[in-house]
Amino acid sequence: MNDKQNDKLRMNAVTFIDDWGKVRLTISISDDGSPYIAVLNPSGEISALFSVTPDQEPYISRTK
């Protein structure tokens, strides 16, 4: 993902960071209204996306 996409996904999100600052989970809603959880690495880049909608099975998209 490029920086513009990363910035867009981080907007209006709730982010949880572990005590060591190594894992960040961001919960937000995509442009189409679907909720997702993004896993960010320590530098803030998105390494995986988890998306679930009520009418679908869980969907995992790895970006790296």
mmCIF file of the C-alpha atoms, coordinates in Angstrom:
data_MODEL
# 
_entry.id   MODEL 
# 
loop_
_atom_site.group_PDB 
_atom_site.id 
_atom_site.type_symbol 
_atom_site.label_atom_id 
_atom_site.label_alt_id 
_atom_site.label_comp_id 
_atom_site.label_asym_id 
_atom_site.label_entity_id 
_atom_site.label_seq_id 
_atom_site.pdbx_PDB_ins_code 
_atom_site.Cartn_x 
_atom_site.Cartn_y 
_atom_site.Cartn_z 
_atom_site.occupancy 
_atom_site.B_iso_or_equiv 
_atom_site.pdbx_formal_charge 
_atom_site.auth_seq_id 
_atom_site.auth_comp_id 
_atom_site.auth_asym_id 
_atom_site.auth_atom_id 
_atom_site.pdbx_PDB_model_num 
ATOM 1  C CA . MET A 1 1  ? 0.000   0.000   0.000  1.00 0.00 ? 1  MET A CA 1 
ATOM 2  C CA . ASN A 1 2  ? 1.218   3.489   -0.671 1.00 0.00 ? 2  ASN A CA 1 
ATOM 3  C CA . ASP A 1 3  ? 1.414   6.305   1.888  1.00 0.00 ? 3  ASP A CA 1 
ATOM 4  C CA . LYS A 1 4  ? -1.801  7.941   0.667  1.00 0.00 ? 4  LYS A CA 1 
ATOM 5  C CA . GLN A 1 5  ? -3.744  4.697   1.215  1.00 0.00 ? 5  GLN A CA 1 
ATOM 6  C CA . ASN A 1 6  ? -2.164  4.203   4.653  1.00 0.00 ? 6  ASN A CA 1 
ATOM 7  C CA . ASP A 1 7  ? -3.105  7.749   5.699  1.00 0.00 ? 7  ASP A CA 1 
ATOM 8  C CA . LYS A 1 8  ? -6.677  7.293   4.474  1.00 0.00 ? 8  LYS A CA 1 
ATOM 9  C CA . LEU A 1 9  ? -7.089  4.051   6.429  1.00 0.00 ? 9  LEU A CA 1 
ATOM 10 C CA . ARG A 1 10 ? -5.778  5.658   9.619  1.00 0.00 ? 10 ARG A CA 1 
ATOM 11 C CA . MET A 1 11 ? -8.286  8.525   9.537  1.00 0.00 ? 11 MET A CA 1 
ATOM 12 C CA . ASN A 1 12 ? -11.198 8.275   12.001 1.00 0.00 ? 12 ASN A CA 1 
ATOM 13 C CA . ALA A 1 13 ? -9.841  5.065   13.493 1.00 0.00 ? 13 ALA A CA 1 
ATOM 14 C CA . VAL A 1 14 ? -9.322  3.632   16.958 1.00 0.00 ? 14 VAL A CA 1 
ATOM 15 C CA . THR A 1 15 ? -5.803  2.269   17.441 1.00 0.00 ? 15 THR A CA 1 
ATOM 16 C CA . PHE A 1 16 ? -4.610  -0.104  20.162 1.00 0.00 ? 16 PHE A CA 1 
ATOM 17 C CA . ILE A 1 17 ? -0.868  -0.383  20.838 1.00 0.00 ? 17 ILE A CA 1 
ATOM 18 C CA . ASP A 1 18 ? 0.728   -3.069  22.985 1.00 0.00 ? 18 ASP A CA 1 
ATOM 19 C CA . ASP A 1 19 ? 2.978   -2.150  25.933 1.00 0.00 ? 19 ASP A CA 1 
ATOM 20 C CA . TRP A 1 20 ? 6.123   -2.586  23.843 1.00 0.00 ? 20 TRP A CA 1 
ATOM 21 C CA . GLY A 1 21 ? 4.893   -0.575  20.852 1.00 0.00 ? 21 GLY A CA 1 
ATOM 22 C CA . LYS A 1 22 ? 5.422   -3.507  18.512 1.00 0.00 ? 22 LYS A CA 1 
ATOM 23 C CA . VAL A 1 23 ? 1.858   -4.324  17.477 1.00 0.00 ? 23 VAL A CA 1 
ATOM 24 C CA . ARG A 1 24 ? -0.842  -1.854  16.549 1.00 0.00 ? 24 ARG A CA 1 
ATOM 25 C CA . LEU A 1 25 ? -4.410  -2.813  15.733 1.00 0.00 ? 25 LEU A CA 1 
ATOM 26 C CA . THR A 1 26 ? -6.513  -0.137  14.066 1.00 0.00 ? 26 THR A CA 1 
ATOM 27 C CA . ILE A 1 27 ? -10.292 -0.481  13.877 1.00 0.00 ? 27 ILE A CA 1 
ATOM 28 C CA . SER A 1 28 ? -12.083 1.662   11.321 1.00 0.00 ? 28 SER A CA 1 
ATOM 29 C CA . ILE A 1 29 ? -14.562 1.716   8.441  1.00 0.00 ? 29 ILE A CA 1 
ATOM 30 C CA . SER A 1 30 ? -13.562 1.667   4.769  1.00 0.00 ? 30 SER A CA 1 
ATOM 31 C CA . ASP A 1 31 ? -14.974 3.969   2.082  1.00 0.00 ? 31 ASP A CA 1 
ATOM 32 C CA . ASP A 1 32 ? -17.691 1.438   1.242  1.00 0.00 ? 32 ASP A CA 1 
ATOM 33 C CA . GLY A 1 33 ? -18.820 1.284   4.882  1.00 0.00 ? 33 GLY A CA 1 
ATOM 34 C CA . SER A 1 34 ? -17.263 -2.092  5.711  1.00 0.00 ? 34 SER A CA 1 
ATOM 35 C CA . PRO A 1 35 ? -15.610 -2.402  9.125  1.00 0.00 ? 35 PRO A CA 1 
ATOM 36 C CA . TYR A 1 36 ? -12.031 -3.656  9.218  1.00 0.00 ? 36 TYR A CA 1 
ATOM 37 C CA . ILE A 1 37 ? -9.085  -4.223  11.523 1.00 0.00 ? 37 ILE A CA 1 
ATOM 38 C CA . ALA A 1 38 ? -5.642  -3.273  10.219 1.00 0.00 ? 38 ALA A CA 1 
ATOM 39 C CA . VAL A 1 39 ? -2.441  -4.681  11.716 1.00 0.00 ? 39 VAL A CA 1 
ATOM 40 C CA . LEU A 1 40 ? 0.348   -2.109  11.611 1.00 0.00 ? 40 LEU A CA 1 
ATOM 41 C CA . ASN A 1 41 ? 4.061   -2.709  12.057 1.00 0.00 ? 41 ASN A CA 1 
ATOM 42 C CA . PRO A 1 42 ? 6.150   -0.506  14.421 1.00 0.00 ? 42 PRO A CA 1 
ATOM 43 C CA . SER A 1 43 ? 6.782   2.062   11.668 1.00 0.00 ? 43 SER A CA 1 
ATOM 44 C CA . GLY A 1 44 ? 3.028   2.439   11.118 1.00 0.00 ? 44 GLY A CA 1 
ATOM 45 C CA . GLU A 1 45 ? 2.762   0.618   7.783  1.00 0.00 ? 45 GLU A CA 1 
ATOM 46 C CA . ILE A 1 46 ? -0.213  -1.679  7.313  1.00 0.00 ? 46 ILE A CA 1 
ATOM 47 C CA . SER A 1 47 ? 0.898   -5.313  7.096  1.00 0.00 ? 47 SER A CA 1 
ATOM 48 C CA . ALA A 1 48 ? -2.515  -7.048  7.073  1.00 0.00 ? 48 ALA A CA 1 
ATOM 49 C CA . LEU A 1 49 ? -6.197  -6.159  6.824  1.00 0.00 ? 49 LEU A CA 1 
ATOM 50 C CA . PHE A 1 50 ? -9.051  -8.134  8.368  1.00 0.00 ? 50 PHE A CA 1 
ATOM 51 C CA . SER A 1 51 ? -12.546 -7.322  7.122  1.00 0.00 ? 51 SER A CA 1 
ATOM 52 C CA . VAL A 1 52 ? -15.895 -8.784  8.152  1.00 0.00 ? 52 VAL A CA 1 
ATOM 53 C CA . THR A 1 53 ? -19.357 -7.793  6.973  1.00 0.00 ? 53 THR A CA 1 
ATOM 54 C CA . PRO A 1 54 ? -22.581 -9.307  8.310  1.00 0.00 ? 54 PRO A CA 1 
ATOM 55 C CA . ASP A 1 55 ? -23.345 -11.119 5.036  1.00 0.00 ? 55 ASP A CA 1 
ATOM 56 C CA . GLN A 1 56 ? -19.839 -12.463 4.378  1.00 0.00 ? 56 GLN A CA 1 
ATOM 57 C CA . GLU A 1 57 ? -17.319 -14.842 5.814  1.00 0.00 ? 57 GLU A CA 1 
ATOM 58 C CA . PRO A 1 58 ? -14.260 -13.251 7.457  1.00 0.00 ? 58 PRO A CA 1 
ATOM 59 C CA . TYR A 1 59 ? -11.845 -11.960 4.825  1.00 0.00 ? 59 TYR A CA 1 
ATOM 60 C CA . ILE A 1 60 ? -8.109  -11.508 5.310  1.00 0.00 ? 60 ILE A CA 1 
ATOM 61 C CA . SER A 1 61 ? -5.979  -9.456  2.939  1.00 0.00 ? 61 SER A CA 1 
ATOM 62 C CA . ARG A 1 62 ? -2.232  -9.452  3.435  1.00 0.00 ? 62 ARG A CA 1 
ATOM 63 C CA . THR A 1 63 ? -0.506  -6.439  1.982  1.00 0.00 ? 63 THR A CA 1 
ATOM 64 C CA . LYS A 1 64 ? 3.079   -7.707  2.216  1.00 0.00 ? 64 LYS A CA 1 
# 
